[in-house]
Amino acid sequence: MTTLLDPSSRSLVLAVFSVFVVICLMLCVVTGADEDDRALVRSDSRRLRSWQQGVAMGGDTTTVATVTVLVGMVATSGFDGLGVMLGSLIGVMLLLVLIVEPLRGHASLTAADMLDARGSGGPAVRVSWGVVTLLVCFPLLVVQLVVVGNVAAALIGQPGVRTGCIVVIGCVMTALAVSGGIRGTGVVMIAKSVITLPVLVVAAVLVLHRFGGDPGRLLDAAAHGSRTGGAYLRPGGYTGEGWVGAVNRIGQTFGMSMATLAMPAVLMRAISAKSPRGARSGGRWMLGELTLLYGALAVVGVGAAALVGEALHEAGPAAQVFTPLLLGRALDSGGVLVAALACVLFLTALAAVVDVTLAAGIALGRDVLGASGRLSGRRPAGTADGAASRWSAALTGALSAVVAVVAADWNLVVVSTLWLAVCGAALAPVLLYALYWPGFTARGALWCLWGATALSIVALALSPYVSGAPGSILPEYDFRIWDVTIPGLVTVPAGFLLGWLGSVTDPRRAAAGGVPGPEHRREPDTV
């Protein structure tokens, strides 16, 4: 994989990436947070416009793992990889219809504000929401840094510099998050989308042109190149056969939908919109962007199976992160397309990690640390939230870089599945219950947050992802009790069940006649 770029193309990629980083730093300084730190968590009259928020929200959903691992999954597994894209689009539609507008109407800084306003919050719930948000953001950050570190080392041509690449890129992205705030990082996300989307669309058009614009020829060639024949177009290539495969496939689509609906960085963007109507308008822009993007990624993945499927099969699962670059080399021997796709990977990682780091910092500073009230006693509330979130974002970014170095050789699918499972099973049910069930209580929120998180971790710990298989984290041990690797069909309903059970057994709910008492409700925060 070290010969993906010739020296001239490699220099071009590094030069473009460096220029982009410098420009983004300048934009963050110019458009980012104000001197009093309040704009880190809200930007008041300086908020982005609705279409800008929508493009940024779409960028939050598109991580470097989406462009690499997902394309590689489509190239090697066919139907099952396309199912992941479908699940994500379903989640975006649910977010647009059910979440963005009412969430913005009840929350001014974080989603925990909405829980307080709807009568199912409190200090314990706020801290719990913040901690679970960190458990979602942290694995996502690690995955992004490991993928971009591997790609950077391969493009440089020196695998031994991977650790240095992870540390340097992690520091740069953390600096952007801390200096930019919501508005500054939104500008970075928009710039990334303006570059990424056209490059991927051009790559998809070149794939179709290679096969004369005939999708039938493309699919036939993909089935042959993947070495799976007709099975490429049928479910089971990645999720497996029988009842285990059925549970994995349903859990994959269901879990991906719920996780997309509750991604912390996307919720942060929706809350920072100018108004509830503006949040809904931004959601429509997000849906349009992702529909076009996933269509291009699907064609790119199928094209990779058709043109470089043999090389991917011989290189093994670790080569999937290089699938777009291998396809670019097959389509353009001159290296221009490979260089453009490499820039896409770098910029996608940059923007995604910046926003996730900011979302994690706000959750830690505003919800976990701010819930104790100690910060507001020393400084004005808005300033304390901003200052704590800055330091929290810096700490989160530094720790994620350290963990990414340690986990660089792990199975990234395991880490990705962890954050998806916790996000879909713990955060999504609490959001939906708080918005649409008047009887939802703080006890139900706590049971759902902690119970679903624990269940998700246990389900993955007892699966082949952790032990009992050659690709496991601990292949020398075998303590698995089931072969299901995508537990969304179990964990998401369990999260809803725990939220319901905790609420209906809450003594305060019974004393109030079946609904939370007025002492648990308050007006939404003003903006």
C-alpha positions as CSV (number, residue, x, y, z in Angstrom):
1,M,0.0,0.0,0.0
2,T,3.0,2.3,0.1
3,T,3.0,2.8,-3.7
4,L,-0.4,4.4,-3.9
5,L,1.1,7.8,-4.9
6,D,4.2,8.8,-6.8
7,P,6.4,11.4,-5.1
8,S,4.9,14.3,-7.1
9,S,1.3,13.4,-6.3
10,R,2.3,12.8,-2.7
11,S,3.8,16.3,-2.5
12,L,0.6,17.7,-4.0
13,V,-1.6,16.0,-1.4
14,L,0.5,17.2,1.5
15,A,0.7,20.7,0.1
16,V,-3.1,20.9,-0.4
17,F,-3.8,19.5,3.0
18,S,-1.4,21.9,4.7
19,V,-2.9,24.9,2.9
20,F,-6.4,23.8,3.9
21,V,-5.4,23.4,7.5
22,V,-3.8,26.9,7.6
23,I,-6.9,28.4,5.9
24,C,-9.2,26.6,8.4
25,L,-7.1,27.9,11.4
26,M,-7.5,31.5,10.0
27,L,-11.2,31.0,9.5
28,C,-11.6,29.7,13.0
29,V,-9.8,32.7,14.5
30,V,-11.8,35.2,12.4
31,T,-15.2,33.6,12.7
32,G,-14.9,31.6,15.8
33,A,-15.5,32.2,19.5
34,D,-15.7,35.7,21.1
35,E,-13.4,36.9,23.8
36,D,-15.8,36.0,26.6
37,D,-15.8,32.3,25.5
38,R,-19.6,32.3,25.2
39,A,-19.6,31.7,21.5
40,L,-17.9,28.4,21.9
41,V,-21.2,26.9,23.0
42,R,-23.6,29.4,21.3
43,S,-23.1,32.1,18.8
44,D,-26.3,34.2,19.2
45,S,-26.7,36.6,16.3
46,R,-23.6,35.2,14.5
47,R,-25.1,31.8,14.0
48,L,-24.7,30.2,10.6
49,R,-27.6,30.4,8.1
50,S,-30.0,27.4,7.8
51,W,-28.5,26.0,4.6
52,Q,-25.0,26.4,6.1
53,Q,-26.1,24.5,9.2
54,G,-27.6,21.8,7.0
55,V,-24.4,21.3,5.1
56,A,-22.4,21.2,8.3
57,M,-24.9,18.7,9.8
58,G,-24.4,16.5,6.7
59,G,-20.7,16.8,7.2
60,D,-21.0,15.6,10.8
61,T,-22.7,12.4,9.6
62,T,-20.0,11.8,7.0
63,T,-16.8,10.6,8.8
64,V,-13.6,9.3,7.3
65,A,-14.8,5.8,8.3
66,T,-17.9,6.4,6.1
67,V,-15.7,7.1,3.1
68,T,-13.2,4.3,3.7
69,V,-14.7,1.4,5.7
70,L,-18.2,1.8,4.2
71,V,-16.9,1.9,0.6
72,G,-14.7,-1.0,1.4
73,M,-17.7,-2.9,2.8
74,V,-19.7,-2.2,-0.3
75,A,-16.7,-3.4,-2.5
76,T,-16.3,-6.7,-0.6
77,S,-19.8,-7.4,0.7
78,G,-22.1,-5.8,-1.7
79,F,-25.7,-5.8,-0.5
80,D,-24.8,-5.5,3.2
81,G,-22.7,-2.4,2.7
82,L,-25.6,-0.8,0.9
83,G,-27.8,-1.6,3.8
84,V,-25.7,0.5,6.1
85,M,-26.1,3.5,3.8
86,L,-29.9,2.9,3.8
87,G,-30.0,2.8,7.6
88,S,-28.2,6.1,7.8
89,L,-30.6,7.8,5.4
90,I,-33.6,6.5,7.3
91,G,-32.0,7.9,10.5
92,V,-31.6,11.3,8.8
93,M,-35.3,11.3,7.7
94,L,-36.4,10.4,11.3
95,L,-34.1,13.2,12.6
96,L,-35.7,15.7,10.2
97,V,-39.3,14.6,10.9
98,L,-39.1,13.9,14.7
99,I,-36.2,15.6,16.3
100,V,-34.6,18.8,14.9
101,E,-37.5,21.2,15.2
102,P,-38.8,20.3,18.7
103,L,-35.2,19.8,20.0
104,R,-34.3,23.4,19.0
105,G,-37.5,24.6,20.6
106,H,-36.6,23.2,24.0
107,A,-32.8,23.3,24.1
108,S,-30.4,26.3,23.9
109,L,-27.0,24.7,24.6
110,T,-27.2,20.9,24.8
111,A,-29.9,18.2,24.6
112,A,-29.9,17.9,28.4
113,D,-31.6,21.3,28.4
114,M,-34.5,19.7,26.6
115,L,-34.7,17.0,29.2
116,D,-34.9,19.6,31.9
117,A,-37.6,21.6,30.0
118,R,-39.7,18.5,29.4
119,G,-39.7,17.4,33.0
120,S,-37.4,14.4,32.8
121,G,-34.1,16.1,33.7
122,G,-32.1,17.2,36.7
123,P,-28.5,17.2,37.8
124,A,-28.1,13.4,37.8
125,V,-29.7,13.1,34.3
126,R,-27.6,15.9,32.9
127,V,-24.4,14.3,34.2
128,S,-25.5,10.9,32.9
129,W,-26.3,12.3,29.5
130,G,-22.9,14.0,29.3
131,V,-21.0,10.9,30.3
132,V,-22.8,8.7,27.8
133,T,-22.2,11.3,25.1
134,L,-18.5,11.1,25.9
135,L,-18.7,7.3,25.6
136,V,-20.2,7.8,22.1
137,C,-17.8,10.5,21.0
138,F,-14.6,9.0,22.3
139,P,-14.6,5.7,20.2
140,L,-15.6,7.8,17.2
141,L,-12.6,10.0,17.6
142,V,-10.3,7.1,18.0
143,V,-11.6,5.5,14.8
144,Q,-11.1,8.7,12.8
145,L,-7.6,9.2,14.1
146,V,-6.5,5.6,13.5
147,V,-7.9,5.6,9.9
148,V,-6.4,8.9,8.9
149,G,-3.1,7.9,10.6
150,N,-2.9,4.7,8.6
151,V,-3.7,6.6,5.3
152,A,-1.2,9.3,6.0
153,A,1.6,6.9,6.8
154,A,0.8,4.9,3.6
155,L,0.7,8.1,1.5
156,I,4.0,9.3,2.9
157,G,5.5,5.9,2.2
158,Q,6.8,5.3,5.7
159,P,4.6,2.9,7.8
160,G,6.7,3.7,10.8
161,V,5.5,7.3,11.0
162,R,1.9,6.3,11.8
163,T,2.2,7.2,15.4
164,G,3.6,10.6,14.6
165,C,0.8,11.2,12.1
166,I,-1.9,10.3,14.6
167,V,-0.4,12.6,17.2
168,V,0.2,15.6,14.9
169,I,-3.2,15.3,13.2
170,G,-4.9,14.9,16.5
171,C,-3.3,18.1,17.9
172,V,-4.2,20.1,14.8
173,M,-7.8,19.0,14.9
174,T,-8.0,19.7,18.7
175,A,-6.6,23.2,18.1
176,L,-9.3,23.9,15.4
177,A,-12.1,22.7,17.8
178,V,-10.9,24.8,20.7
179,S,-10.3,28.0,18.7
180,G,-13.3,27.8,16.4
181,G,-16.3,27.1,18.5
182,I,-19.6,26.1,16.8
183,R,-19.4,28.8,14.1
184,G,-15.8,28.4,13.3
185,T,-16.0,24.6,13.0
186,G,-19.1,25.0,11.0
187,V,-17.1,27.0,8.4
188,V,-14.6,24.2,8.4
189,M,-17.3,21.6,7.8
190,I,-18.8,23.6,4.9
191,A,-15.4,23.9,3.3
192,K,-14.9,20.2,3.6
193,S,-18.2,19.4,2.0
194,V,-17.6,21.8,-0.9
195,I,-14.4,19.9,-1.8
196,T,-15.4,16.3,-0.8
197,L,-18.8,16.0,-2.6
198,P,-17.7,17.1,-6.1
199,V,-14.6,14.8,-6.0
200,L,-16.7,11.8,-5.0
201,V,-19.4,12.6,-7.6
202,V,-16.6,12.9,-10.3
203,A,-15.2,9.5,-9.2
204,A,-18.7,7.9,-9.5
205,V,-19.2,9.4,-12.9
206,L,-15.8,8.0,-14.1
207,V,-16.9,4.6,-12.8
208,L,-20.1,4.7,-14.8
209,H,-18.2,6.0,-17.8
210,R,-15.8,3.1,-17.6
211,F,-18.8,0.7,-18.1
212,G,-20.5,2.7,-20.7
213,G,-23.1,4.1,-18.4
214,D,-24.7,0.7,-18.0
215,P,-25.4,-0.2,-14.4
216,G,-26.1,-3.8,-15.4
217,R,-22.5,-4.2,-16.7
218,L,-21.1,-2.5,-13.6
219,L,-23.0,-4.9,-11.3
220,D,-22.0,-8.0,-13.3
221,A,-18.3,-6.9,-13.2
222,A,-18.6,-6.2,-9.4
223,A,-20.0,-9.7,-8.8
224,H,-17.1,-11.2,-10.7
225,G,-14.4,-9.0,-9.2
226,S,-15.6,-9.6,-5.6
227,R,-15.1,-13.4,-6.2
228,T,-18.6,-14.0,-4.7
229,G,-20.6,-14.2,-7.9
230,G,-24.4,-13.8,-7.5
231,A,-24.0,-13.7,-3.7
232,Y,-22.6,-10.2,-4.1
233,L,-26.1,-8.9,-4.8
234,R,-27.7,-10.9,-2.0
235,P,-27.7,-10.2,1.8
236,G,-25.3,-12.2,4.0
237,G,-21.9,-11.3,2.6
238,Y,-21.0,-9.4,5.8
239,T,-23.7,-10.1,8.3
240,G,-23.7,-13.9,7.8
241,E,-26.3,-16.5,7.0
242,G,-29.2,-18.0,9.0
243,W,-30.8,-16.5,12.0
244,V,-27.6,-14.8,13.1
245,G,-27.4,-13.1,9.7
246,A,-31.0,-12.0,9.9
247,V,-30.5,-10.5,13.4
248,N,-27.3,-8.8,12.2
249,R,-29.0,-7.3,9.2
250,I,-32.0,-6.0,11.0
251,G,-29.9,-4.7,13.8
252,Q,-27.6,-3.1,11.3
253,T,-30.3,-1.0,9.7
254,F,-32.3,-0.4,12.9
255,G,-29.2,0.5,15.0
256,M,-27.7,2.7,12.3
257,S,-31.0,4.6,12.0
258,M,-31.2,5.2,15.7
259,A,-27.5,6.2,16.0
260,T,-27.7,8.7,13.1
261,L,-30.8,10.2,14.8
262,A,-28.9,10.9,18.0
263,M,-25.3,11.7,16.9
264,P,-24.0,14.2,19.4
265,A,-22.3,16.4,16.8
266,V,-25.5,16.5,14.7
267,L,-27.6,17.4,17.7
268,M,-25.1,20.2,18.6
269,R,-25.6,21.6,15.1
270,A,-29.4,21.4,15.3
271,I,-29.5,23.2,18.7
272,S,-27.2,26.0,17.4
273,A,-29.6,26.8,14.6
274,K,-31.3,30.3,14.7
275,S,-34.8,28.9,15.3
276,P,-36.8,25.7,15.3
277,R,-37.9,26.4,11.7
278,G,-34.3,27.1,10.8
279,A,-33.3,23.7,12.3
280,R,-35.9,22.0,10.1
281,S,-34.7,23.8,7.0
282,G,-31.1,22.8,7.8
283,G,-32.3,19.2,8.1
284,R,-33.6,19.3,4.6
285,W,-30.3,20.5,3.3
286,M,-28.6,17.7,5.3
287,L,-30.9,15.1,3.7
288,G,-30.2,16.4,0.2
289,E,-26.5,16.4,0.7
290,L,-26.3,12.9,2.2
291,T,-28.6,11.4,-0.5
292,L,-26.2,12.7,-3.2
293,L,-23.2,11.7,-1.2
294,Y,-24.3,8.1,-0.4
295,G,-25.4,7.6,-4.1
296,A,-21.8,8.6,-5.1
297,L,-20.3,6.3,-2.4
298,A,-22.4,3.4,-3.5
299,V,-21.3,3.7,-7.1
300,V,-17.6,4.1,-6.0
301,G,-17.9,1.0,-3.8
302,V,-19.4,-1.1,-6.6
303,G,-16.9,0.2,-9.0
304,A,-14.1,-0.8,-6.6
305,A,-15.4,-4.3,-6.5
306,A,-15.5,-4.4,-10.3
307,L,-12.0,-2.8,-10.9
308,V,-9.9,-3.7,-7.9
309,G,-11.8,-6.5,-6.2
310,E,-9.0,-9.0,-6.8
311,A,-6.5,-6.7,-5.1
312,L,-8.8,-6.1,-2.1
313,H,-9.4,-9.8,-1.7
314,E,-5.7,-10.6,-1.8
315,A,-4.7,-7.7,0.6
316,G,-7.3,-8.7,3.2
317,P,-9.7,-6.7,5.5
318,A,-7.0,-4.2,6.5
319,A,-6.8,-2.9,2.9
320,Q,-10.5,-1.8,3.0
321,V,-9.5,1.7,4.3
322,F,-7.5,2.2,1.1
323,T,-10.4,1.2,-1.2
324,P,-11.1,4.7,-2.6
325,L,-7.4,5.2,-3.3
326,L,-7.1,1.9,-5.1
327,L,-10.1,2.7,-7.2
328,G,-8.6,6.1,-8.1
329,R,-5.4,4.5,-9.3
330,A,-7.4,2.1,-11.5
331,L,-9.4,4.9,-13.0
332,D,-6.6,7.4,-13.5
333,S,-3.0,6.1,-13.8
334,G,-1.7,9.7,-13.8
335,G,-2.4,10.0,-10.1
336,V,-4.5,13.1,-10.1
337,L,-7.7,11.3,-9.0
338,V,-5.8,9.4,-6.3
339,A,-4.4,12.7,-5.0
340,A,-7.9,14.2,-5.0
341,L,-9.4,11.2,-3.2
342,A,-6.5,11.3,-0.7
343,C,-7.3,15.0,0.0
344,V,-10.9,14.0,0.5
345,L,-9.9,11.4,3.2
346,F,-7.7,14.0,5.0
347,L,-10.3,16.7,4.9
348,T,-13.2,14.4,6.0
349,A,-11.1,13.3,9.0
350,L,-10.2,16.8,9.8
351,A,-13.7,18.2,9.8
352,A,-15.3,15.1,11.5
353,V,-12.8,15.0,14.4
354,V,-13.0,18.8,14.9
355,D,-16.8,18.7,15.4
356,V,-16.9,15.5,17.5
357,T,-14.1,16.9,19.7
358,L,-16.2,20.1,20.2
359,A,-19.4,18.2,20.9
360,A,-17.5,16.1,23.5
361,G,-16.0,19.2,25.0
362,I,-19.3,20.9,25.4
363,A,-20.8,17.7,26.9
364,L,-18.0,17.5,29.5
365,G,-17.8,21.2,30.3
366,R,-21.5,22.0,30.2
367,D,-23.3,18.8,31.4
368,V,-20.8,16.9,33.4
369,L,-18.7,19.7,35.1
370,G,-21.3,22.4,34.8
371,A,-24.1,20.3,36.5
372,S,-22.3,20.6,39.9
373,G,-22.8,24.4,39.9
374,R,-19.2,25.0,41.0
375,L,-18.2,26.7,37.8
376,S,-21.0,29.3,37.8
377,G,-20.1,30.3,41.3
378,R,-16.8,31.7,40.1
379,R,-17.7,33.2,36.7
380,P,-20.8,34.2,34.8
381,A,-22.8,31.1,33.6
382,G,-22.2,31.5,29.9
383,T,-18.5,32.3,30.3
384,A,-18.0,29.4,32.7
385,D,-19.7,27.0,30.2
386,G,-17.5,28.3,27.4
387,A,-14.2,28.2,29.4
388,A,-14.9,24.7,30.7
389,S,-15.9,23.4,27.3
390,R,-12.7,24.8,25.8
391,W,-10.5,22.9,28.3
392,S,-12.7,19.9,28.1
393,A,-12.4,19.8,24.3
394,A,-8.6,20.1,24.6
395,L,-8.5,17.3,27.1
396,T,-10.7,15.0,25.0
397,G,-8.7,15.6,21.9
398,A,-5.4,14.8,23.7
399,L,-6.7,11.6,25.3
400,S,-8.2,10.4,22.0
401,A,-4.9,10.8,20.3
402,V,-3.1,8.8,23.0
403,V,-5.8,6.0,22.9
404,A,-5.7,6.0,19.1
405,V,-1.9,5.3,19.2
406,V,-2.6,2.3,21.5
407,A,-5.5,1.0,19.5
408,A,-4.0,1.5,16.1
409,D,-3.8,-2.2,15.4
410,W,-7.2,-3.1,16.8
411,N,-10.2,-4.2,14.7
412,L,-11.7,-0.8,13.9
413,V,-15.1,-2.4,13.2
414,V,-15.4,-3.3,16.9
415,V,-14.8,0.3,18.0
416,S,-17.2,1.7,15.4
417,T,-19.9,-0.8,16.5
418,L,-19.4,0.3,20.1
419,W,-20.2,3.9,19.6
420,L,-23.1,3.1,17.2
421,A,-24.6,0.6,19.6
422,V,-24.4,3.0,22.6
423,C,-25.7,6.0,20.6
424,G,-28.7,4.1,19.2
425,A,-29.7,2.2,22.3
426,A,-29.1,4.9,25.0
427,L,-29.3,8.4,23.6
428,A,-32.0,7.9,20.9
429,P,-34.7,6.4,23.2
430,V,-34.2,9.2,25.8
431,L,-34.6,11.8,23.1
432,L,-37.7,10.3,21.6
433,Y,-39.4,9.6,25.0
434,A,-38.6,13.1,26.3
435,L,-40.1,14.8,23.3
436,Y,-43.2,12.6,22.8
437,W,-44.1,10.9,26.1
438,P,-45.4,13.2,28.8
439,G,-45.0,10.4,31.4
440,F,-41.3,10.0,30.9
441,T,-39.4,10.8,34.1
442,A,-35.8,11.3,35.3
443,R,-35.7,7.8,36.6
444,G,-36.7,6.4,33.2
445,A,-33.9,8.5,31.6
446,L,-31.3,7.2,34.0
447,W,-32.4,3.6,33.6
448,C,-32.3,4.0,29.8
449,L,-28.9,5.8,29.7
450,W,-27.0,3.5,32.0
451,G,-28.8,0.2,31.4
452,A,-28.7,0.4,27.6
453,T,-25.0,1.5,27.7
454,A,-24.1,-1.4,29.9
455,L,-26.1,-3.9,27.8
456,S,-24.4,-2.7,24.6
457,I,-20.9,-3.1,26.1
458,V,-21.7,-6.6,27.4
459,A,-23.3,-7.6,24.1
460,L,-20.2,-6.7,22.2
461,A,-17.8,-8.1,24.9
462,L,-19.5,-11.5,24.5
463,S,-19.5,-11.5,20.7
464,P,-16.8,-12.7,18.2
465,Y,-15.6,-9.1,18.0
466,V,-13.7,-9.4,21.3
467,S,-12.8,-13.1,21.5
468,G,-13.0,-16.5,19.7
469,A,-12.2,-15.4,16.2
470,P,-9.0,-14.6,14.2
471,G,-10.0,-10.9,13.9
472,S,-11.0,-10.4,17.5
473,I,-9.3,-8.1,19.9
474,L,-8.4,-11.1,22.1
475,P,-8.1,-14.0,19.6
476,E,-6.3,-16.2,22.0
477,Y,-9.3,-16.4,24.3
478,D,-12.9,-17.5,23.7
479,F,-15.6,-16.3,26.1
480,R,-18.3,-15.4,23.5
481,I,-21.8,-16.7,24.1
482,W,-23.4,-15.7,20.8
483,D,-22.3,-15.0,17.2
484,V,-24.3,-11.8,16.8
485,T,-21.9,-8.9,16.0
486,I,-24.4,-6.1,15.4
487,P,-26.7,-6.2,18.5
488,G,-29.0,-3.3,17.5
489,L,-32.1,-5.5,17.3
490,V,-31.6,-6.4,21.0
491,T,-30.1,-3.3,22.5
492,V,-32.3,-0.6,21.0
493,P,-35.6,-2.2,22.1
494,A,-34.0,-2.9,25.5
495,G,-33.2,0.8,25.8
496,F,-36.9,1.8,25.1
497,L,-38.0,-0.9,27.5
498,L,-35.7,0.4,30.3
499,G,-36.9,3.9,29.8
500,W,-40.5,2.9,30.0
501,L,-40.0,0.6,33.0
502,G,-38.1,3.2,34.9
503,S,-40.8,5.8,34.3
504,V,-43.8,3.7,35.1
505,T,-42.2,2.5,38.4
506,D,-41.1,6.0,39.4
507,P,-42.8,6.8,42.8
508,R,-42.8,10.5,42.0
509,R,-44.8,9.8,38.8
510,A,-47.3,7.8,40.8
511,A,-47.6,10.5,43.4
512,A,-48.2,13.1,40.7
513,G,-51.1,11.1,39.2
514,G,-49.2,9.5,36.3
515,V,-47.3,12.5,35.0
516,P,-44.2,14.4,36.2
517,G,-45.0,17.0,38.7
518,P,-44.7,20.7,37.9
519,E,-41.6,21.0,40.1
520,H,-39.8,18.9,37.5
521,R,-40.7,21.2,34.6
522,R,-39.4,24.6,33.6
523,E,-39.4,26.9,30.7
524,P,-36.9,26.3,27.9
525,D,-33.6,28.3,28.1
526,T,-33.7,31.6,26.4
527,V,-31.4,32.2,23.5
